[in-house]
Amino acid sequence: MVCHRMLPLLVVAVALLPAAAVATNYTVGDEKGWNPDVDYTAWVKKHRPFYKGDWLLFEYQNGRSDVVQVDEVGYDNCDKANAISSYSKGHSYAFQLKEAKDYYFICSYGYCYNGMKLAVTAKKGSASSSSGSGDSSSSSKSDTASSKSKSSAAASSLAKSPYAAFLAVAIIFLRML
């Protein structure tokens, strides 16, 4: 009898378990977006560490800037000649840090020389072990995608303790016995 009552509770508990790696979304430049006159070095220092699986959302003005992924030499020289990828359509671009490595991005419209470039190191591990400084919802490449780089205090504390929901269900389960 107890088994039949516990089955729905078990289903809820499994559904509430976090994924193995909870990605964090970061809006590059926060509310200023991907634009000239933003200190992206300071932005990286504010939000690091970044982890494999995290997302970078570049929000920009169509026709005035682009997002070009380059290697370190391209980053240092603001040179898109050997670009890894380039994106300029719409108003936003979501990029996932798929590997633990260094990533480099520039704007090839001339603003790179004034600091419109971004260097990010993605670490191994998961965003769930980070400080919870980003929005932990998932994202995809979209012209209308939006994301906040800071989550609410409640979401941040949940990200710090991904098994809190499971623990709560386990406590309820134990009380039923």
C-alpha positions in Angstrom: 0.0 0.0 0.0 2.7 2.5 0.9 4.5 1.8 -2.4 1.5 3.0 -4.4 1.3 6.2 -2.5 5.0 6.8 -2.9 5.1 6.4 -6.7 3.8 9.9 -7.5 6.1 11.4 -4.9 9.0 9.5 -6.5 8.1 10.8 -9.9 8.0 14.4 -8.6 11.3 13.9 -6.9 13.0 12.7 -10.1 11.4 15.5 -12.1 12.8 18.1 -9.7 16.3 16.7 -9.8 18.7 19.1 -11.6 20.4 18.1 -14.8 24.0 16.9 -14.5 25.2 20.3 -15.6 23.1 23.4 -15.2 24.1 25.9 -17.8 24.2 29.6 -16.9 23.2 32.3 -19.4 25.2 35.5 -19.5 24.2 38.6 -21.4 27.5 40.0 -22.6 27.9 43.5 -21.3 24.9 43.1 -19.0 22.3 45.9 -19.8 24.8 47.7 -22.1 25.0 44.6 -24.4 27.5 44.1 -27.2 28.3 47.7 -28.0 31.3 50.1 -28.1 32.5 51.8 -25.0 31.9 48.8 -22.7 34.7 47.4 -20.6 34.4 43.7 -21.4 37.5 42.8 -19.4 35.8 44.1 -16.3 32.6 42.3 -17.3 34.5 39.0 -17.5 36.1 39.6 -14.1 32.6 40.4 -12.6 31.0 37.1 -13.9 33.7 34.5 -13.9 34.2 31.6 -13.6 32.5 30.4 -16.7 31.9 26.7 -17.3 31.6 24.3 -20.2 27.9 24.4 -21.1 27.3 28.1 -20.2 25.8 30.4 -22.8 26.9 33.9 -23.9 24.1 36.1 -25.3 25.4 38.9 -27.4 22.8 41.6 -27.9 23.7 44.2 -30.5 22.3 46.7 -33.1 21.9 45.0 -36.5 24.1 46.6 -39.1 26.3 48.4 -36.6 28.2 45.4 -35.1 28.8 41.7 -35.4 30.1 38.8 -33.3 33.2 37.1 -34.7 34.8 34.2 -33.0 38.5 34.3 -33.5 41.7 32.7 -32.1 44.0 34.5 -29.7 46.0 36.1 -32.5 42.9 37.4 -34.1 41.8 38.7 -30.7 45.1 40.4 -30.0 45.2 42.0 -33.5 41.5 42.7 -34.0 41.7 40.6 -37.2 38.9 38.5 -38.5 40.9 37.0 -41.4 41.0 33.5 -39.8 37.6 33.7 -38.1 36.2 30.5 -36.6 32.6 31.8 -36.9 30.8 35.1 -37.6 27.3 36.2 -36.9 25.6 39.5 -37.8 22.0 38.7 -38.5 19.1 39.9 -36.3 19.7 41.6 -32.9 21.2 38.8 -30.8 23.4 35.8 -30.9 23.6 33.0 -28.3 26.8 31.1 -28.2 27.4 28.0 -26.0 30.8 27.3 -24.4 30.8 23.7 -25.5 34.4 22.9 -24.4 36.6 23.8 -21.5 39.0 26.2 -23.3 39.7 29.8 -24.1 37.2 31.6 -26.4 37.8 34.9 -28.2 35.3 37.2 -29.8 35.7 40.5 -31.6 33.5 43.1 -33.4 34.9 43.4 -37.0 33.2 46.7 -37.7 36.2 48.6 -36.3 35.1 48.8 -32.7 37.5 46.1 -31.6 40.4 48.6 -31.6 38.5 50.5 -29.0 38.0 47.4 -26.8 34.9 45.8 -28.2 36.3 42.3 -27.8 35.8 39.5 -25.3 38.1 36.8 -24.0 36.5 34.1 -21.9 37.9 30.9 -20.3 35.4 28.0 -19.9 36.4 25.6 -17.1 35.6 22.0 -16.8 32.8 21.1 -14.4 29.4 22.6 -14.4 27.7 25.9 -13.8 25.9 24.4 -10.8 29.2 24.6 -8.9 29.6 28.3 -9.8 28.6 31.3 -7.6 25.1 31.5 -9.2 25.9 34.8 -10.8 23.8 34.2 -13.9 20.4 33.2 -15.0 20.2 29.4 -14.9 17.5 28.9 -17.5 18.4 27.4 -20.9 18.8 29.4 -24.1 19.1 28.9 -27.8 20.3 30.9 -30.8 17.5 33.4 -31.4 17.1 36.9 -32.7 14.5 37.6 -29.9 16.3 35.8 -27.1 16.8 37.7 -23.9 18.5 36.9 -20.7 19.4 38.7 -17.5 23.0 38.2 -16.3 21.9 38.4 -12.6 19.3 36.2 -11.2 17.1 36.8 -8.2 18.4 35.9 -4.8 16.0 33.0 -4.6 17.1 31.5 -7.9 20.7 32.1 -6.9 20.4 30.2 -3.7 18.6 27.4 -5.5 21.5 27.2 -8.0 23.9 27.0 -5.1 22.0 24.1 -3.7 20.7 22.1 -6.7 19.5 19.2 -4.6 17.3 21.3 -2.3 14.1 20.2 -4.0 15.1 16.6 -3.8 15.9 17.0 -0.1 12.5 18.5 0.5 10.7 15.6 -1.2 12.9 13.1 0.7 11.9 14.7 4.0 8.2 14.5 3.0 8.7 10.9 2.0 10.3 10.0 5.4 7.4 11.7 7.2 5.0 9.4 5.4 6.6 6.3 6.8 
